[in-house]
Amino acid sequence: MRLGHTTVGLLTLMRLLRMAFDERSYLVSSGYVASLAKRAEPPAEGTSLPWYSYPARDLLVERIHDSMSVLEFGAGRSTVFYARRARSVTALEHDADWLRRVAAAVPESVRLVQCDATSSESYLAALSGLGQFDLICVDGRHRSACVPAGARHLTAGGVLLLDDSQRERYRASATELVRSGFRELQLEGLRDGSSGPSSTSFFYRDDNCLRL
């Protein structure tokens, strides 16, 4: 029996509604549906998950541990997430108002550094004297410059994370990092509040802290 266009349309609509409201649906269980109404909310202590692609977020939930040191270019919900799981967290952020909102959601042990994003040079100047880190997350301004600069501040088993790695303007720095001896694991999927898929990449070497 052939179904008419109207019937097919109604069946499709019913499937979409089931995906949006059924607790067994991935869109519901992953938090995606709820995130559509919460995109603009500030970080909240105890409830935040990183605003990365869901496969990357799930990997971090499983493998971040309390002996790791984390550096972030760009503070936010991920800062709250790392603060609850890692040994130490340092976050660099150019937006003073946003930095105050993050500060209200994280313990005092988290080091928050306001930096100047006028140029990549002034932005990266905040790295001076910070030492080395197990995980460095590039999710702020001047990402193409932060990728090679961040890699120089990794421990021997350190991993660098680049968010929105599908964007063409970041691919040159990602490719250069691979040429220097890193491997790339690019994880594509939905993220909170998104209208389509995005990618988060991990750059790693042998015997790395995330067991990639």
The 8 nearest C-alpha neighbors of each residue, nearest first, counted from 0:
[[1, 2, 3, 6, 7, 4, 5, 10],
 [0, 2, 3, 4, 7, 6, 5, 8],
 [1, 3, 6, 7, 0, 4, 5, 8],
 [2, 4, 6, 5, 7, 1, 8, 0],
 [3, 5, 7, 6, 8, 2, 9, 1],
 [6, 4, 8, 3, 7, 9, 2, 10],
 [7, 5, 9, 3, 8, 4, 2, 10],
 [6, 8, 4, 10, 9, 5, 11, 3],
 [7, 9, 5, 11, 6, 10, 4, 12],
 [8, 10, 12, 6, 11, 7, 13, 5],
 [11, 9, 13, 7, 12, 8, 6, 14],
 [10, 12, 8, 14, 9, 13, 7, 15],
 [11, 13, 9, 15, 10, 14, 8, 16],
 [12, 14, 10, 16, 15, 11, 17, 9],
 [15, 13, 17, 11, 12, 16, 18, 10],
 [14, 16, 12, 18, 17, 13, 11, 19],
 [15, 17, 19, 13, 18, 14, 12, 20],
 [16, 18, 14, 21, 20, 15, 19, 13],
 [19, 17, 15, 24, 16, 20, 21, 14],
 [20, 18, 16, 17, 21, 15, 27, 26],
 [21, 19, 17, 18, 16, 22, 27, 24],
 [20, 22, 17, 23, 24, 18, 19, 27],
 [23, 21, 24, 27, 28, 20, 25, 18],
 [24, 22, 21, 28, 25, 27, 18, 26],
 [23, 25, 18, 27, 21, 26, 22, 28],
 [26, 24, 28, 27, 29, 23, 18, 22],
 [27, 25, 31, 24, 29, 32, 28, 19],
 [26, 28, 24, 25, 30, 32, 29, 22],
 [27, 29, 25, 30, 26, 22, 24, 23],
 [30, 28, 27, 31, 25, 26, 53, 32],
 [29, 31, 27, 33, 28, 32, 34, 26],
 [30, 32, 34, 26, 191, 33, 29, 27],
 [33, 31, 34, 27, 35, 30, 26, 19],
 [32, 34, 30, 31, 35, 36, 37, 27],
 [35, 33, 37, 31, 191, 192, 36, 32],
 [34, 36, 192, 33, 32, 37, 38, 31],
 [35, 37, 34, 33, 38, 32, 192, 39],
 [38, 36, 34, 40, 39, 35, 33, 192],
 [37, 39, 192, 40, 34, 35, 36, 191],
 [40, 38, 37, 41, 36, 192, 35, 34],
 [39, 41, 37, 38, 42, 43, 36, 34],
 [42, 40, 43, 39, 100, 101, 76, 75],
 [43, 41, 76, 75, 101, 104, 47, 44],
 [42, 44, 104, 46, 47, 41, 45, 76],
 [43, 45, 104, 46, 79, 105, 42, 47],
 [44, 46, 47, 43, 79, 80, 83, 104],
 [47, 45, 44, 43, 48, 42, 80, 79],
 [48, 46, 76, 80, 43, 45, 79, 42],
 [47, 49, 80, 77, 76, 50, 46, 56],
 [50, 48, 77, 51, 76, 56, 80, 47],
 [49, 51, 191, 190, 48, 77, 76, 52],
 [52, 50, 49, 56, 190, 53, 199, 55],
 [51, 53, 190, 188, 55, 189, 54, 198],
 [52, 54, 56, 55, 190, 189, 188, 57],
 [55, 53, 57, 56, 52, 186, 58, 188],
 [56, 54, 58, 53, 52, 57, 186, 199],
 [55, 57, 53, 59, 58, 54, 51, 52],
 [58, 56, 60, 54, 59, 55, 53, 61],
 [57, 59, 55, 61, 56, 60, 62, 54],
 [60, 58, 62, 56, 61, 63, 57, 55],
 [61, 59, 57, 58, 62, 63, 56, 48],
 [60, 62, 58, 59, 63, 57, 64, 56],
 [61, 63, 59, 60, 209, 58, 64, 210],
 [64, 62, 59, 60, 61, 84, 85, 209],
 [65, 63, 85, 66, 84, 67, 62, 86],
 [64, 66, 85, 86, 84, 67, 63, 87],
 [65, 67, 86, 64, 85, 68, 87, 63],
 [68, 66, 85, 86, 65, 133, 64, 69],
 [67, 69, 87, 132, 133, 86, 88, 85],
 [70, 68, 88, 134, 132, 135, 133, 87],
 [71, 69, 135, 89, 90, 88, 136, 134],
 [72, 70, 90, 136, 73, 135, 91, 137],
 [71, 73, 137, 91, 139, 138, 136, 90],
 [72, 74, 139, 92, 138, 91, 71, 90],
 [73, 75, 90, 92, 78, 91, 71, 72],
 [76, 74, 78, 77, 101, 42, 73, 79],
 [75, 77, 42, 47, 79, 78, 49, 48],
 [76, 78, 49, 80, 75, 79, 48, 81],
 [79, 77, 81, 75, 76, 80, 74, 82],
 [78, 80, 82, 76, 77, 81, 105, 44],
 [79, 81, 77, 78, 82, 83, 48, 47],
 [82, 80, 84, 78, 83, 85, 79, 77],
 [83, 81, 79, 80, 84, 85, 78, 88],
 [82, 84, 81, 80, 85, 79, 45, 105],
 [83, 85, 81, 65, 82, 64, 63, 80],
 [86, 84, 65, 67, 81, 87, 64, 82],
 [87, 85, 65, 66, 67, 68, 84, 88],
 [86, 88, 68, 85, 69, 109, 67, 89],
 [89, 87, 69, 109, 70, 68, 82, 110],
 [88, 90, 110, 70, 111, 109, 69, 71],
 [91, 89, 71, 111, 74, 70, 112, 72],
 [90, 92, 112, 72, 73, 113, 71, 111],
 [91, 93, 73, 113, 74, 94, 114, 112],
 [92, 94, 114, 113, 115, 116, 95, 91],
 [95, 93, 97, 96, 92, 98, 113, 114],
 [96, 94, 98, 97, 93, 99, 113, 92],
 [97, 95, 99, 98, 94, 100, 101, 93],
 [98, 96, 100, 94, 99, 95, 101, 75],
 [97, 99, 95, 101, 96, 100, 102, 94],
 [100, 98, 102, 96, 97, 101, 95, 103],
 [101, 99, 97, 103, 98, 102, 96, 41],
 [100, 102, 98, 104, 103, 99, 75, 42],
 [103, 101, 99, 104, 100, 105, 98, 111],
 [102, 104, 100, 101, 105, 99, 106, 44],
 [105, 103, 44, 101, 102, 43, 42, 79],
 [104, 106, 102, 79, 103, 44, 101, 107],
 [107, 105, 108, 109, 104, 82, 102, 103],
 [108, 106, 109, 105, 110, 102, 111, 103],
 [107, 109, 106, 110, 87, 88, 105, 82],
 [110, 108, 88, 107, 106, 89, 111, 82],
 [109, 111, 89, 88, 108, 90, 112, 107],
 [112, 110, 90, 89, 91, 109, 113, 102],
 [113, 111, 91, 90, 114, 92, 110, 125],
 [112, 114, 92, 93, 91, 95, 111, 115],
 [115, 113, 93, 122, 92, 125, 112, 116],
 [114, 116, 122, 121, 117, 93, 113, 118],
 [115, 117, 122, 118, 93, 114, 121, 119],
 [118, 116, 115, 121, 119, 122, 120, 93],
 [119, 117, 120, 121, 116, 122, 115, 141],
 [118, 120, 122, 121, 141, 123, 144, 116],
 [121, 119, 123, 118, 122, 124, 117, 116],
 [120, 122, 124, 118, 123, 119, 115, 116],
 [123, 121, 116, 119, 115, 120, 124, 114],
 [122, 124, 125, 120, 121, 126, 119, 145],
 [123, 125, 121, 126, 122, 127, 120, 114],
 [126, 124, 123, 127, 114, 122, 91, 112],
 [127, 125, 124, 123, 129, 128, 130, 122],
 [128, 126, 125, 129, 124, 123, 130, 152],
 [127, 129, 130, 126, 125, 131, 124, 152],
 [128, 130, 126, 127, 131, 125, 152, 132],
 [131, 129, 128, 152, 132, 127, 126, 153],
 [132, 130, 152, 153, 154, 129, 133, 151],
 [133, 131, 153, 68, 154, 134, 69, 152],
 [132, 134, 157, 68, 154, 67, 153, 69],
 [133, 135, 69, 158, 132, 157, 159, 70],
 [134, 136, 70, 159, 71, 69, 160, 158],
 [137, 135, 160, 71, 159, 72, 138, 161],
 [138, 136, 161, 72, 160, 139, 142, 71],
 [137, 139, 73, 162, 72, 136, 161, 142],
 [140, 138, 73, 72, 137, 142, 141, 92],
 [139, 141, 142, 116, 138, 73, 72, 122],
 [142, 140, 144, 143, 119, 145, 139, 122],
 [143, 141, 145, 144, 140, 146, 137, 139],
 [142, 144, 169, 172, 145, 141, 146, 168],
 [143, 145, 142, 146, 141, 147, 148, 119],
 [146, 144, 142, 148, 149, 143, 147, 141],
 [145, 147, 149, 148, 144, 143, 142, 150],
 [148, 146, 150, 149, 145, 144, 151, 176],
 [149, 147, 145, 151, 150, 146, 144, 152],
 [150, 148, 146, 152, 151, 147, 145, 135],
 [149, 151, 147, 152, 153, 148, 146, 159],
 [150, 152, 149, 148, 153, 147, 131, 154],
 [151, 153, 131, 149, 150, 132, 130, 154],
 [154, 152, 157, 132, 131, 150, 151, 133],
 [153, 155, 157, 156, 133, 132, 131, 152],
 [154, 156, 157, 153, 207, 133, 204, 206],
 [157, 155, 207, 154, 208, 206, 133, 158],
 [156, 158, 133, 154, 153, 155, 134, 207],
 [159, 157, 203, 134, 202, 133, 135, 160],
 [158, 160, 135, 202, 201, 134, 136, 161],
 [159, 161, 201, 136, 200, 137, 135, 202],
 [162, 160, 137, 200, 164, 199, 136, 138],
 [161, 163, 199, 164, 138, 200, 137, 160],
 [164, 162, 198, 165, 199, 166, 197, 161],
 [163, 165, 162, 166, 198, 199, 161, 200],
 [164, 166, 163, 198, 167, 197, 170, 169],
 [167, 165, 164, 168, 169, 163, 170, 198],
 [166, 168, 170, 169, 165, 171, 164, 163],
 [167, 169, 166, 170, 171, 143, 172, 165],
 [170, 168, 167, 143, 171, 166, 172, 164],
 [169, 171, 173, 167, 172, 168, 174, 166],
 [172, 170, 174, 173, 169, 175, 168, 143],
 [171, 173, 175, 174, 170, 143, 169, 176],
 [174, 172, 170, 176, 171, 175, 169, 177],
 [175, 173, 171, 177, 176, 172, 170, 178],
 [176, 174, 178, 172, 177, 173, 171, 179],
 [175, 177, 179, 173, 178, 174, 181, 172],
 [178, 176, 181, 174, 179, 175, 180, 182],
 [177, 179, 175, 176, 180, 174, 181, 182],
 [178, 180, 176, 177, 181, 175, 174, 182],
 [181, 179, 177, 178, 182, 176, 204, 203],
 [182, 180, 177, 203, 204, 202, 176, 179],
 [181, 183, 203, 202, 177, 204, 180, 184],
 [184, 182, 202, 201, 185, 200, 181, 203],
 [183, 185, 201, 200, 186, 202, 182, 203],
 [186, 184, 200, 199, 183, 198, 201, 187],
 [187, 185, 198, 199, 55, 54, 200, 184],
 [188, 186, 198, 197, 52, 196, 185, 199],
 [189, 187, 196, 52, 197, 53, 54, 198],
 [188, 190, 196, 52, 53, 195, 197, 193],
 [189, 191, 52, 193, 53, 51, 192, 50],
 [192, 190, 34, 31, 193, 50, 189, 35],
 [191, 193, 35, 34, 38, 190, 31, 194],
 [194, 192, 195, 190, 191, 189, 196, 35],
 [193, 195, 192, 196, 189, 190, 191, 35],
 [194, 196, 193, 189, 197, 188, 190, 192],
 [197, 195, 189, 188, 187, 198, 190, 194],
 [196, 198, 187, 188, 163, 52, 189, 165],
 [199, 197, 187, 163, 186, 164, 165, 52],
 [198, 200, 162, 186, 164, 163, 185, 161],
 [201, 199, 185, 161, 184, 160, 164, 186],
 [200, 202, 160, 184, 183, 159, 203, 185],
 [203, 201, 183, 159, 182, 158, 181, 160],
 [202, 204, 158, 181, 182, 201, 207, 183],
 [205, 203, 181, 207, 182, 206, 156, 202],
 [204, 206, 207, 203, 156, 211, 210, 181],
 [207, 205, 156, 204, 210, 208, 211, 155],
 [206, 208, 156, 210, 205, 209, 157, 204],
 [207, 209, 156, 210, 157, 206, 133, 158],
 [210, 208, 211, 207, 62, 63, 158, 59],
 [211, 209, 207, 208, 206, 62, 205, 203],
 [210, 209, 207, 203, 208, 205, 206, 204]]
